[in-house]
């Protein structure tokens, strides 16, 4: 009995000293521990607080975006209420748990879009690296649904824990990604949602840009650019919700806020590599009175059509920051304005959602990151904010003077 009491006494004395003093067992340290029990109790509480705090890297990576977050006035593709990406957070403890999991991920792109895809992918890769999730595959479908299906089948053989994708469309992607879900692989979506897919069951979450602002900003730019009040629209003729939505916001804003502007003609495109330039050339030939083009994305092919037709007066408004677009705009070419999203941060948000997936943590269903208008004056700041990992082109410095 005496031995038992003695053992309990020793444990009571030593335990707090181990917590505070890294294993010191001297009599003086034991007495100090007994005299200051409040300190002994606070240390674990402090550790718990740090564990439950938001990972500071996540906070830091979003600095500079605050002023671009306004009121959300639209619904997602299935009527979801969007949330700002500030709702996507992981604690220090959650990040450490993910890092210990040895998880893997793969990216199935819809297609490559120059520096834009580089920045978006850079955000994904930086986020995955921060979480300790290994990227095992990355493919591009070149905007072809059948190729994305083949790409996904190939990457599934690597058995990743997460597949991150920007689906080529809402219809064919239903069959493309169903095997992913059936295999228990977590699916994270960028911008586009396969028809009928259920949040929390079929996919972790969707993250994208602020599409309403993008459409509004582009419509305002069209209104500033046009002199004849005759406008041509070159729209993305595919089942791709976010771009379709932006196109509609442009149309609605022009009709409601600028009734003096006439949309003379609309031409659709499916393959941006070839169809945009053809559509712009056709409009120039049939409707020479048009002096402004709105293009869903892919401003440069429309600008090249204007150059070929010797029409320096036609202005092109579109979205998607990249080097050729900016070079054309800064050089006095046909591109008048470009709207950007916070591309790099959308990538980071995507990686964080992958973290939610492997933790089985409920994620925001539809999260958005801010958009803004690029001008000659703010290009350098916006490039850094939107693209982060893509170096600012040196040749732009001279053009901006």
Secondary structure in CASP SS format (residue, H / E / C, confidence):
PFRMAT SS
TARGET T0000
AUTHOR 0000-0000-0000
METHOD secondary structure of the structure
MODEL  1
X C 1.00
X H 1.00
X H 1.00
X H 1.00
X H 1.00
X H 1.00
X H 1.00
X H 1.00
X H 1.00
X H 1.00
X H 1.00
X H 1.00
X H 1.00
X H 1.00
X H 1.00
X H 1.00
X H 1.00
X H 1.00
X H 1.00
X H 1.00
X H 1.00
X C 1.00
X C 1.00
X C 1.00
X C 1.00
X C 1.00
X H 1.00
X H 1.00
X H 1.00
X H 1.00
X H 1.00
X H 1.00
X H 1.00
X H 1.00
X H 1.00
X C 1.00
X H 1.00
X H 1.00
X H 1.00
X H 1.00
X H 1.00
X H 1.00
X H 1.00
X H 1.00
X H 1.00
X H 1.00
X H 1.00
X H 1.00
X H 1.00
X H 1.00
X H 1.00
X H 1.00
X C 1.00
X E 1.00
X C 1.00
X H 1.00
X H 1.00
X H 1.00
X H 1.00
X H 1.00
X H 1.00
X C 1.00
X C 1.00
X C 1.00
X C 1.00
X H 1.00
X H 1.00
X H 1.00
X C 1.00
X C 1.00
X C 1.00
X C 1.00
X C 1.00
X C 1.00
X E 1.00
X C 1.00
X C 1.00
X C 1.00
X C 1.00
X C 1.00
X E 1.00
X C 1.00
X E 1.00
X E 1.00
X H 1.00
X H 1.00
X H 1.00
X C 1.00
X C 1.00
X C 1.00
X E 1.00
X H 1.00
X H 1.00
X H 1.00
X H 1.00
X H 1.00
X H 1.00
X H 1.00
X H 1.00
X C 1.00
X C 1.00
X C 1.00
X C 1.00
X E 1.00
X E 1.00
X E 1.00
X E 1.00
X E 1.00
X E 1.00
X C 1.00
X C 1.00
X C 1.00
X C 1.00
X C 1.00
X H 1.00
X H 1.00
X H 1.00
X H 1.00
X H 1.00
X H 1.00
X H 1.00
X H 1.00
X H 1.00
X H 1.00
X H 1.00
X H 1.00
X H 1.00
X H 1.00
X H 1.00
X H 1.00
X H 1.00
X C 1.00
X C 1.00
X E 1.00
X E 1.00
X E 1.00
X E 1.00
X E 1.00
X E 1.00
X E 1.00
X C 1.00
X C 1.00
X C 1.00
X C 1.00
X H 1.00
X H 1.00
X H 1.00
X H 1.00
X H 1.00
X H 1.00
X H 1.00
X H 1.00
X H 1.00
X H 1.00
X H 1.00
X H 1.00
X C 1.00
X C 1.00
X C 1.00
X C 1.00
X C 1.00
X E 1.00
X E 1.00
X E 1.00
X E 1.00
X C 1.00
X C 1.00
X C 1.00
X C 1.00
X C 1.00
X C 1.00
X H 1.00
X H 1.00
X H 1.00
X H 1.00
X H 1.00
X H 1.00
X H 1.00
X H 1.00
X H 1.00
X H 1.00
X H 1.00
X C 1.00
X C 1.00
X C 1.00
X E 1.00
X E 1.00
X E 1.00
X E 1.00
X E 1.00
X C 1.00
X C 1.00
X C 1.00
X C 1.00
X C 1.00
X C 1.00
X C 1.00
X C 1.00
X E 1.00
X C 1.00
X C 1.00
X C 1.00
X E 1.00
X C 1.00
X C 1.00
X E 1.00
X E 1.00
X E 1.00
X E 1.00
X C 1.00
X H 1.00
X H 1.00
X H 1.00
X H 1.00
X H 1.00
X H 1.00
X H 1.00
X H 1.00
X H 1.00
X H 1.00
X H 1.00
X H 1.00
X H 1.00
X H 1.00
X H 1.00
X C 1.00
X C 1.00
X C 1.00
X C 1.00
X E 1.00
X E 1.00
X E 1.00
X E 1.00
X E 1.00
X E 1.00
X E 1.00
X C 1.00
X C 1.00
X C 1.00
X C 1.00
X H 1.00
X H 1.00
X H 1.00
X H 1.00
X H 1.00
X H 1.00
X H 1.00
X H 1.00
X H 1.00
X H 1.00
X H 1.00
X H 1.00
X H 1.00
X H 1.00
X H 1.00
X H 1.00
X H 1.00
X C 1.00
X C 1.00
X C 1.00
X C 1.00
X E 1.00
X E 1.00
X E 1.00
X E 1.00
X E 1.00
X E 1.00
X E 1.00
X E 1.00
X C 1.00
X C 1.00
X C 1.00
X C 1.00
X C 1.00
X H 1.00
X H 1.00
X H 1.00
X H 1.00
X H 1.00
X H 1.00
X H 1.00
X H 1.00
X H 1.00
X H 1.00
X H 1.00
X H 1.00
X C 1.00
X C 1.00
X C 1.00
X C 1.00
X C 1.00
X E 1.00
X E 1.00
X E 1.00
X E 1.00
X C 1.00
X C 1.00
X C 1.00
X H 1.00
X H 1.00
X H 1.00
X H 1.00
X H 1.00
X H 1.00
X H 1.00
X H 1.00
X H 1.00
X H 1.00
X C 1.00
X C 1.00
X C 1.00
X C 1.00
X C 1.00
X C 1.00
X E 1.00
X E 1.00
X E 1.00
X E 1.00
X E 1.00
X C 1.00
X C 1.00
X C 1.00
X H 1.00
X H 1.00
X H 1.00
X H 1.00
X H 1.00
X H 1.00
X H 1.00
X H 1.00
X C 1.00
X C 1.00
X C 1.00
X C 1.00
X E 1.00
X E 1.00
X E 1.00
X E 1.00
X E 1.00
X E 1.00
X E 1.00
X C 1.00
X H 1.00
X H 1.00
X H 1.00
X H 1.00
X H 1.00
X H 1.00
X H 1.00
X H 1.00
X H 1.00
X H 1.00
X H 1.00
X H 1.00
X H 1.00
X H 1.00
X H 1.00
X H 1.00
X H 1.00
X C 1.00
X C 1.00
X C 1.00
X C 1.00
X C 1.00
X C 1.00
X E 1.00
X E 1.00
X E 1.00
X E 1.00
X C 1.00
X E 1.00
X E 1.00
X E 1.00
X E 1.00
X C 1.00
X C 1.00
X C 1.00
X C 1.00
X H 1.00
X H 1.00
X H 1.00
X H 1.00
X H 1.00
X H 1.00
X H 1.00
X H 1.00
X H 1.00
X C 1.00
X C 1.00
X C 1.00
X C 1.00
X C 1.00
X C 1.00
X H 1.00
X H 1.00
X H 1.00
X H 1.00
X H 1.00
X H 1.00
X C 1.00
X C 1.00
END
